[in-house]
Amino acid sequence: MAGDDDIDTKQEEPDRQARINCFSCRHFFITHDRHFPYGCRAAGFRSRAMPSEEVYASSGMPCLLFDEKDKTR
């Protein structure tokens, strides 16, 4: 049924979004602008919410530009 597919998709959304942590991405930065505090260098925008959340809200897909930071520190 088409209705069942919609329910399954909605249940998966928080799980998919939870996997992307912008703080672990090399493209993420803090803008120090109180109106748009977060930014993504790869996508070229600043946002009030986490960039990965904005990407998901506008495209329905998880962020494809995520690139994990090196953990050599």
C-alpha positions as CSV (number, residue, x, y, z in Angstrom):
1,M,0.0,0.0,0.0
2,A,1.2,3.5,-0.7
3,G,0.2,4.6,2.8
4,D,2.6,2.0,4.3
5,D,5.5,3.3,2.3
6,D,4.9,6.9,3.6
7,I,4.9,5.7,7.2
8,D,8.1,3.7,6.7
9,T,9.9,6.7,5.2
10,K,8.9,9.0,8.0
11,Q,10.2,6.5,10.6
12,E,13.6,6.3,8.8
13,E,14.1,10.1,8.6
14,P,15.4,10.6,12.2
15,D,17.7,7.6,11.9
16,R,19.3,8.8,8.6
17,Q,19.6,12.4,9.8
18,A,21.1,11.3,13.2
19,R,24.1,9.7,11.4
20,I,25.3,13.0,10.0
21,N,27.1,15.1,12.6
22,C,28.3,18.4,11.1
23,F,30.7,18.9,14.0
24,S,32.6,15.9,12.6
25,C,32.7,17.3,9.0
26,R,35.8,19.1,7.7
27,H,33.5,21.6,5.8
28,F,31.6,22.7,8.8
29,F,32.4,26.0,10.5
30,I,31.1,28.5,13.1
31,T,30.3,31.9,11.5
32,H,30.2,34.0,14.6
33,D,27.1,35.6,13.1
34,R,24.3,35.3,15.7
35,H,21.6,35.1,13.0
36,F,23.3,32.4,11.0
37,P,25.8,30.7,13.3
38,Y,26.6,27.6,11.3
39,G,28.1,27.2,7.9
40,C,29.2,24.7,5.3
41,R,32.2,25.5,3.1
42,A,31.5,22.7,0.6
43,A,27.8,23.8,0.0
44,G,28.6,27.5,0.4
45,F,25.9,28.6,2.8
46,R,25.3,29.7,6.3
47,S,22.3,28.6,8.4
48,R,20.5,28.9,11.7
49,A,20.3,25.1,11.9
50,M,22.9,22.5,11.3
51,P,23.8,22.5,7.6
52,S,23.0,18.7,7.3
53,E,19.5,19.4,8.6
54,E,19.0,22.2,6.1
55,V,20.2,20.0,3.2
56,Y,17.9,17.2,4.3
57,A,14.9,19.6,4.7
58,S,15.4,21.1,1.3
59,S,16.3,18.0,-0.7
60,G,15.0,15.0,1.3
61,M,18.4,13.4,1.0
62,P,21.2,13.2,3.6
63,C,24.2,15.5,3.0
64,L,26.3,14.0,0.2
65,L,29.2,16.5,0.9
66,F,30.0,15.1,4.4
67,D,33.7,14.5,4.7
68,E,34.8,13.3,8.2
69,K,37.6,15.2,9.8
70,D,41.0,13.6,10.5
71,K,41.2,12.4,14.0
72,T,45.0,12.6,14.3
73,R,45.0,15.2,17.1
